[in-house]
Amino acid sequence: MVDTSDEWITERTGIKARHIAADGELTSDLGIAAAKRAIADAGIDPSRIDLIVLATSTPDNTFPATAVTIQAELGITGGFAFDLQAVCSGFVYALSTADNFIRANQSKCALVIGAETFSRILDWEDRGTCVLFGDGAGAVVLEGQKSAGGLGERGVIGSLLRSDGRHRDKLYVDGGPSSTQTVGHLRMQGKEVFRFAVNAISEVIEETLHANNLTPSDIDWFVPHQANKRILDGTARKLNIAPDKIVITLDHHGNTSAASIPLALAEAQADGRLKKGHLVLLEAMGGGFTWGANLVRW
């Protein structure tokens, strides 16, 4: 459908394979599957979850929130659930949001999901975007526990979120209920996004580490949003992060937007790299522009 090749895609993006949702398979279906795996891994009864935050830019419907569909399918009737839209930064934003609800004693056990069916909003004749994105979902469970605080305690240590709406036309979808009454397609100024991404991501990571008196060498794992291999490499070089500390799934998942970080976390835990007590740095940047970082003790 476009003038491209496996060699061209791999050289420019680092992507070798992606997953596409089946006909009739919804974002909620992917989110439910990821949620069930996370709940099973946590070893808890779903009824204990009193908050669901779903990060997605591709909901099942304009409303209600896809999070409530997931809530119902999990058999959860208490607490509250909602969607959060920050595009590729969605999981970073959602994790910070759930953490703050727990810290404010408004939630005891939260399910944070990133789920996307970006294939539904791609223009398959636009080579600059259609080769990048895939579908997927991932999830984590957060539970509030009393602690003395500090870097040694498990949980979300800190988050830093940013946005700058002046750049919204550099990465956006050209449709919506209020504007065109259509879903629209993803549009991106690739060079402008790349130029902004490396600097913005580096700055927010440096601020997050500085706020906790840490350096990149203190981090056990760097789990970035899986956008483009060039962005990952550029950020790692700028911050002097060792390549063997970076969790990369981009080559076989592509860019799954809000799902990319939890997918990478799930893979790193499943293959034994990510272990209890590890210090993990998460970061993402997405349309808006939005960007941010989380520091987590696994």
C-alpha positions in Angstrom: 0.0 0.0 0.0 3.0 2.3 0.4 6.5 2.4 -1.1 8.5 0.7 1.6 10.4 -2.4 2.6 11.5 -4.3 5.7 15.0 -2.9 5.3 13.7 0.7 5.1 11.5 0.3 8.1 14.1 -1.4 10.2 16.9 1.1 9.4 14.8 4.1 10.3 12.7 2.8 13.2 14.2 -0.4 14.6 10.8 -2.1 14.1 10.7 -5.7 12.8 7.2 -6.8 13.7 3.9 -5.5 15.2 0.6 -6.9 16.4 -2.8 -5.8 14.9 -6.1 -6.4 16.7 -8.4 -8.8 15.0 -11.6 -7.7 13.3 -14.2 -7.1 16.1 -11.5 -7.1 18.8 -11.8 -3.9 20.9 -9.4 -1.9 23.0 -11.4 -3.2 26.0 -10.7 -6.8 25.0 -7.0 -6.1 25.0 -7.3 -4.3 28.3 -9.2 -7.1 29.9 -6.7 -9.7 28.9 -3.8 -7.5 30.3 -5.8 -6.8 33.5 -6.4 -10.4 34.2 -2.8 -11.3 33.8 -1.7 -8.5 36.1 -4.3 -9.4 38.7 -3.2 -13.1 38.6 0.5 -12.0 38.9 -0.4 -9.9 41.9 -2.2 -12.8 43.5 -5.2 -10.7 44.6 -9.0 -11.0 44.3 -10.4 -8.6 41.7 -12.9 -7.4 44.3 -10.1 -5.6 46.2 -9.5 -3.2 43.3 -11.3 0.1 44.0 -9.8 2.1 41.2 -9.2 1.5 37.5 -7.3 4.0 35.4 -7.1 3.2 31.7 -4.7 5.1 29.6 -5.9 5.1 25.9 -6.3 7.3 22.9 -8.4 4.6 21.1 -11.5 3.9 23.3 -14.2 1.6 22.3 -16.7 4.4 22.2 -16.8 8.2 22.6 -18.5 7.3 25.9 -18.8 5.6 28.3 -15.2 5.3 29.4 -13.7 2.0 28.2 -12.4 1.6 31.8 -16.0 0.8 33.0 -16.4 -1.9 30.4 -13.2 -3.5 31.8 -14.5 -3.0 35.3 -17.7 -4.8 34.5 -16.0 -7.7 32.7 -13.7 -8.2 35.7 -16.8 -8.4 38.0 -15.8 -5.4 40.0 -18.8 -3.4 41.3 -17.2 -1.1 43.8 -14.9 1.9 43.5 -14.5 3.9 40.3 -13.0 3.7 36.9 -12.1 6.2 34.2 -10.1 6.7 31.0 -7.1 9.0 30.8 -6.0 10.5 27.5 -2.4 11.7 27.2 -1.5 9.7 24.0 1.9 7.9 24.3 2.5 9.5 27.7 -0.8 7.9 28.9 0.7 5.2 31.1 3.1 7.6 32.8 0.3 9.9 33.5 -2.0 7.1 34.7 0.5 5.6 37.0 1.1 9.0 38.6 -2.7 9.6 38.9 -3.3 6.2 40.6 -0.4 6.8 42.9 -1.8 10.1 44.0 -5.2 8.7 44.7 -3.6 6.0 46.9 -1.5 8.6 48.7 -4.6 10.7 49.3 -6.3 7.6 50.8 -9.0 7.7 48.1 -8.0 4.3 46.8 -6.4 1.2 48.5 -5.8 -0.9 45.4 -5.6 0.4 41.9 -5.4 -1.3 38.5 -3.5 0.8 35.9 -3.8 -0.2 32.3 -2.4 1.0 29.0 -4.4 -0.3 26.0 -4.5 0.8 22.4 -5.8 -0.2 19.0 -3.9 2.4 17.0 -4.3 0.4 13.8 -7.9 1.8 13.7 -6.7 5.4 13.3 -3.8 4.9 10.9 -3.7 6.1 7.3 -2.3 3.0 5.6 -1.2 5.1 2.7 1.0 7.4 4.9 4.4 5.8 5.0 5.6 8.2 7.7 3.1 6.8 10.3 1.6 3.5 9.2 4.9 1.6 9.7 5.3 2.7 13.3 2.3 1.8 15.3 0.8 -1.4 16.6 -1.9 -2.6 19.0 -1.5 -4.0 22.5 -2.1 -3.7 26.2 -0.3 -4.0 29.5 -1.3 -3.5 33.2 0.1 -3.2 36.7 -1.5 -3.4 40.1 -0.7 -0.8 42.8 -1.6 -1.3 46.5 -1.3 1.2 49.3 0.8 0.1 52.3 2.1 2.0 55.3 5.8 2.6 55.0 8.6 4.8 56.3 9.1 6.2 52.8 12.4 6.6 51.1 14.2 5.2 48.1 14.3 1.7 49.6 10.6 1.2 49.8 8.7 -0.6 47.0 6.2 1.5 44.9 6.1 4.7 43.0 8.9 7.0 44.4 8.1 10.0 42.3 6.6 11.3 39.1 7.1 14.3 36.9 4.6 15.3 34.2 4.8 18.0 31.6 2.8 19.2 28.5 3.0 22.0 26.0 0.0 22.6 23.8 1.8 24.9 21.4 3.0 21.7 19.7 -0.3 20.0 19.3 -0.3 20.2 15.5 2.9 18.2 15.2 1.3 14.9 16.3 -2.4 14.7 16.3 -5.5 12.9 14.8 -7.4 14.9 12.2 -10.9 14.0 13.5 -13.1 13.9 16.5 -16.7 14.2 17.7 -16.6 18.0 18.2 -14.6 18.9 15.1 -15.4 16.5 12.2 -17.8 13.9 13.7 -15.4 11.3 12.5 -12.6 9.2 14.0 -9.9 10.7 11.8 -6.3 9.5 11.1 -3.0 10.0 12.9 -0.8 12.8 11.5 2.8 13.5 12.5 5.6 15.8 11.6 8.3 13.2 12.3 11.4 15.4 12.3 9.8 17.9 14.6 8.7 15.2 17.0 12.2 13.7 17.1 13.9 17.0 17.6 11.6 17.8 20.6 11.5 14.3 22.1 15.2 13.8 22.8 15.6 17.1 24.6 12.3 17.0 26.5 12.7 13.4 27.6 16.3 14.0 28.7 15.3 17.0 30.8 12.4 15.3 32.6 14.6 12.3 33.4 17.4 14.5 34.7 14.9 16.4 36.9 13.4 13.2 38.2 16.8 11.8 39.1 18.1 15.0 40.6 15.0 15.3 42.8 15.9 12.0 44.4 19.7 12.5 44.5 20.3 9.8 41.9 22.3 9.5 38.7 21.7 7.2 35.7 24.2 4.7 37.1 21.9 4.1 40.1 19.0 2.9 37.9 18.7 -0.9 37.5 16.3 -0.6 34.5 15.3 2.2 32.1 12.0 1.4 30.5 11.2 4.0 27.9 8.1 4.5 25.7 8.9 2.4 22.6 8.5 5.1 20.0 11.5 4.9 17.7 15.0 3.3 18.0 16.7 6.6 17.1 14.9 8.4 19.9 15.8 5.7 22.4 19.4 5.7 21.3 19.6 9.5 21.3 18.2 9.7 24.8 20.5 7.0 26.1 23.6 8.7 24.7 22.6 12.1 26.1 22.1 10.7 29.6 24.9 8.2 29.4 22.6 5.3 30.2 24.2 1.9 29.6 22.5 0.0 26.7 22.3 -3.2 28.7 20.0 -1.3 31.2 17.4 -0.4 28.6 14.3 -2.6 28.1 13.5 -2.6 24.4 10.5 -4.3 22.9 10.1 -1.9 20.0 11.5 -4.4 17.5 8.6 -6.8 17.9 5.8 -4.6 19.2 6.3 -1.3 17.4 4.9 1.8 19.0 1.8 0.8 21.0 1.4 4.3 22.5 0.1 4.0 26.1 0.5 0.3 26.1 4.3 0.3 25.3 5.7 0.8 28.8 3.5 -1.8 30.6 4.1 -4.3 27.8 7.9 -3.8 28.3 7.5 -4.2 32.0 5.6 -7.4 31.6 8.2 -8.8 29.2 11.1 -7.9 31.5 9.5 -9.5 34.5 8.5 -12.6 32.6 12.0 -13.3 31.3 13.5 -12.7 34.8 15.3 -9.4 34.1 13.1 -7.3 36.3 13.1 -8.4 39.9 11.7 -7.3 43.3 13.6 -4.4 44.6 15.0 -3.1 41.3 14.9 0.6 40.7 13.1 1.4 37.5 12.9 4.6 35.5 9.9 5.0 33.1 9.6 7.8 30.6 7.3 8.7 27.7 6.4 11.5 25.3 3.3 11.8 23.2 1.0 14.1 21.2 0.1 17.4 22.8 3.0 17.5 23.4 2.8 15.5 26.7 5.8 13.9 28.4 6.9 12.7 31.8 8.7 10.2 34.0 8.1 7.8 36.9 10.7 6.5 39.3 9.6 3.1 40.7 11.0 0.6 43.2 9.6 -2.7 41.8 
